[in-house]
Amino acid sequence: MTHRRRALTVLAAITAFVTLTAAPAVADAGPPPNSMASLGDSITRGFNACGWYVDCTSRSFSTGDYSSVNSHYLRIRTVNPNINGRNYNDGKTGAKSADMYGQAGSAVSQGVGYVTMLIGANDACTGSESTMTPVATYRANIDSALNRLKTGLPNARVFLISVPDIHRLWSVGKDSSSARTAWSLFGICQSMLANPTSTAQADVDRRARVRQRVIDYNTQLAQACAAYGANCTFDNNAVFSYPFTLSQLSTWDYFHPNTTGQQVLASTSYAAGFGW
């Protein structure tokens, strides 16, 4: 082998190594989908975004058709009109990770090409810290749902969205008397929001543990998505890390996103997704 050929061979080997080790693993976006479904809880249902304790699916960040929210569905529709009218909201207010298997079955029956999943707030937001869903159980529930999607919709793109930081919810609302009243009156997320003005170490530690549970859920989402393969992507904690404000929450309960909150959720999550 000549010096020139040897040099070219070494250069090719180095180039291949750098490509394999430096290039980030990204999900295969493929073409924009012709149909989509959203799995999740009250956030996905747009709960309290348009009225008093009602679902507002038109304002869902994922599958809604309310123009100012500019959901995933509407963004995809601008590049693929074939998706028009094929947007299914399979979420359910109050859902937990255990409900994802059933919702995944709905998406399979609809034969969709794109699925969003945002779940976990109700697994952490319970009546007390002791009743939060264990991390291992959460992961098993997510895997069960993903297996159903992979089997029934092998070509669909699946987007897992991180659970929002409910500790920030406490942080932005604790100084609002209206928020505190709503949290107490309706028993909202007491695992995190009980005694919201307390600075006692026991309450500080409890809030930290609940926040860590959400972080652990998000770690499981990332790992489950990686195990799923090229058709799944995780938002890399974009939603968890977003510094939402009190003005983006419903004034009915100071917990669910209002219309502005849904719009922010749509833009933040979509930018971290498949990029159609």
C-alpha positions in Angstrom: 0.0 0.0 0.0 1.4 3.4 -1.0 1.8 6.2 1.6 -1.0 8.1 -0.2 -3.4 5.1 -0.1 -2.5 4.4 3.6 -3.2 8.1 4.5 -6.5 8.0 2.7 -7.5 4.8 4.5 -6.6 6.2 7.9 -8.5 9.4 7.1 -11.6 7.5 6.1 -11.4 5.4 9.3 -11.1 8.6 11.4 -14.0 10.2 9.6 -16.1 7.1 10.2 -15.2 7.0 13.9 -16.0 10.7 14.4 -19.3 10.3 12.6 -20.4 7.4 14.7 -19.3 8.8 18.0 -20.1 12.5 17.6 -23.4 12.5 15.7 -26.3 12.7 18.1 -28.9 9.9 18.0 -32.0 11.5 16.5 -35.4 10.0 15.8 -36.4 9.4 12.2 -39.0 12.1 11.5 -40.1 10.7 8.1 -42.8 12.7 6.2 -45.4 14.7 8.0 -48.2 12.3 9.3 -51.6 12.0 7.8 -53.3 11.5 11.2 -52.4 11.9 14.9 -53.6 11.1 18.4 -52.8 12.5 21.8 -52.6 10.4 24.9 -52.6 12.0 28.4 -54.5 13.6 31.1 -56.4 16.9 31.8 -53.5 18.9 30.3 -53.9 17.1 27.0 -57.7 17.6 27.2 -57.3 21.3 27.6 -59.1 21.2 30.9 -60.1 24.6 32.3 -58.6 26.4 29.3 -62.0 27.8 28.2 -64.5 27.5 31.1 -65.3 26.3 34.5 -64.0 22.8 35.1 -64.7 21.4 31.7 -62.5 19.9 29.0 -61.6 22.2 26.1 -60.1 19.8 23.6 -60.1 22.5 20.9 -57.4 24.2 22.9 -55.3 21.2 23.5 -51.6 21.8 22.7 -51.5 18.6 20.8 -54.6 17.9 18.8 -56.6 21.0 19.2 -57.8 23.3 16.4 -58.0 26.6 18.2 -55.9 29.0 16.1 -54.2 31.0 18.9 -52.9 27.8 20.5 -51.3 26.6 17.3 -51.2 23.0 18.3 -49.1 20.2 16.9 -52.0 19.3 14.7 -52.3 22.8 13.2 -48.6 23.1 12.7 -48.5 19.8 10.8 -51.6 20.8 8.8 -49.7 23.7 7.4 -47.2 21.4 5.7 -49.6 18.4 5.2 -53.2 19.3 4.5 -54.0 15.5 4.4 -54.1 15.4 8.2 -57.2 17.7 8.2 -59.9 16.3 10.5 -57.8 13.3 11.5 -56.8 14.6 14.9 -57.9 12.4 17.8 -57.8 13.3 21.5 -57.6 10.1 23.4 -56.6 11.6 26.7 -58.8 11.6 29.8 -59.0 14.1 32.6 -57.6 12.4 35.8 -55.6 9.8 33.9 -52.4 8.3 35.2 -49.7 6.3 33.6 -51.8 3.1 34.3 -54.3 4.5 31.8 -51.9 4.8 28.9 -52.3 1.2 27.8 -56.0 1.7 27.1 -55.4 5.0 25.4 -52.7 3.5 23.3 -55.3 0.9 22.2 -57.5 3.8 21.0 -54.7 5.2 19.0 -54.1 1.8 17.4 -57.7 1.5 16.5 -57.6 4.9 14.8 -54.6 3.8 12.7 -52.7 7.1 13.3 -49.2 8.0 12.1 -48.2 10.2 15.0 -48.8 9.9 18.8 -48.0 12.4 21.6 -48.0 11.3 25.2 -47.9 13.6 28.2 -48.5 11.7 31.4 -47.3 11.7 35.0 -48.6 14.9 36.6 -51.4 12.8 38.3 -48.9 10.1 39.3 -47.1 12.7 41.4 -49.9 15.0 42.2 -51.9 13.0 44.7 -53.5 13.5 48.0 -50.3 12.9 49.9 -46.7 12.0 49.2 -47.2 8.4 50.2 -49.7 7.8 47.4 -47.5 8.9 44.5 -46.9 6.2 41.8 -43.7 4.3 42.4 -41.0 5.0 39.7 -40.8 1.3 38.8 -44.6 1.1 38.4 -44.6 4.3 36.3 -42.0 2.8 34.0 -43.8 -0.5 33.6 -47.0 1.4 32.7 -45.2 3.5 30.1 -43.5 0.4 28.6 -46.8 -1.4 28.4 -48.4 1.4 26.5 -45.4 1.8 24.2 -45.3 -1.9 23.4 -49.0 -1.7 22.4 -48.2 1.2 20.1 -45.2 -0.5 18.6 -47.1 -3.7 17.9 -50.2 -2.0 16.6 -48.6 1.0 14.8 -45.1 -0.1 13.9 -44.6 2.8 11.5 -46.1 5.6 13.7 -43.9 8.3 15.2 -44.2 8.6 19.0 -43.4 11.7 20.9 -42.9 11.5 24.7 -43.2 14.8 26.5 -41.6 15.5 29.9 -43.8 15.9 32.9 -44.0 19.6 33.9 -42.1 20.8 37.0 -44.8 20.9 39.6 -42.4 22.4 42.1 -42.4 25.5 39.9 -46.1 25.5 40.1 -45.8 25.8 43.9 -43.1 28.5 43.5 -45.1 30.8 41.2 -48.3 30.4 43.1 -47.5 30.2 46.7 -47.6 34.0 47.2 -51.0 34.3 45.5 -53.9 34.1 47.9 -56.2 33.1 45.0 -54.0 30.2 44.1 -53.6 29.1 47.7 -57.4 29.2 48.1 -58.0 27.2 45.0 -55.4 24.6 45.9 -56.9 24.1 49.3 -60.6 24.3 48.4 -60.3 21.7 45.6 -57.6 19.6 47.2 -55.2 20.1 44.3 -51.9 18.2 44.2 -51.6 18.1 48.0 -48.4 16.0 47.8 -46.7 19.2 46.6 -49.1 22.0 47.4 -50.2 21.3 51.0 -49.1 24.0 53.4 -47.8 26.2 50.5 -46.5 29.0 52.7 -44.7 26.8 55.2 -40.9 27.0 55.5 -40.7 24.1 57.9 -38.0 21.7 57.0 -40.4 18.8 56.7 -42.4 20.7 54.1 -39.3 21.9 52.2 -38.0 18.3 52.1 -41.4 16.9 51.1 -41.6 19.3 48.1 -38.0 18.3 47.1 -38.9 14.6 47.2 -42.0 15.2 45.0 -40.0 17.2 42.5 -37.4 14.4 42.5 -40.2 11.9 41.7 -41.1 13.9 38.6 -37.5 14.1 37.6 -37.3 10.3 38.0 -40.4 9.9 35.8 -38.8 12.0 33.1 -35.7 9.9 33.3 -37.8 6.8 32.7 -39.5 8.4 29.8 -36.1 9.2 28.2 -35.0 5.6 28.7 -38.2 4.1 27.5 -38.1 6.2 24.3 -34.5 5.2 23.6 -35.5 1.5 24.0 -38.4 2.0 21.7 -36.1 2.8 18.8 -35.9 5.3 15.9 -39.6 6.0 15.7 -39.7 7.6 19.2 -38.3 10.9 20.4 -38.3 12.5 23.9 -38.4 16.2 24.4 -35.1 16.2 26.4 -37.0 17.8 29.3 -38.0 20.9 27.3 -41.4 21.1 29.0 -40.1 20.2 32.4 -37.5 23.0 32.1 -39.8 25.7 30.8 -40.1 28.5 33.3 -43.9 29.0 33.1 -45.6 31.8 35.0 -48.7 32.3 37.0 -50.3 34.2 34.1 -50.2 31.0 32.0 -52.4 29.0 34.5 -56.1 28.9 34.7 -57.6 31.2 37.2 -60.2 28.6 38.0 -57.7 26.3 39.7 -54.2 27.7 39.3 -53.0 24.3 38.2 -54.0 23.7 34.5 -52.6 25.7 31.6 -55.0 28.4 30.3 -55.1 29.2 26.6 -51.8 31.0 26.7 -50.3 28.2 28.7 -51.5 25.7 26.1 -50.0 27.8 23.4 -46.6 27.9 25.2 -46.8 24.2 25.8 -47.5 23.6 22.1 -44.6 25.7 20.9 -42.1 24.4 23.5 -42.9 20.8 22.9 -43.2 20.9 19.1 -39.8 22.6 18.8 -38.3 19.7 20.7 -40.1 17.0 18.6 -39.8 15.6 15.1 -39.5 19.0 13.4 -41.9 18.6 10.5 
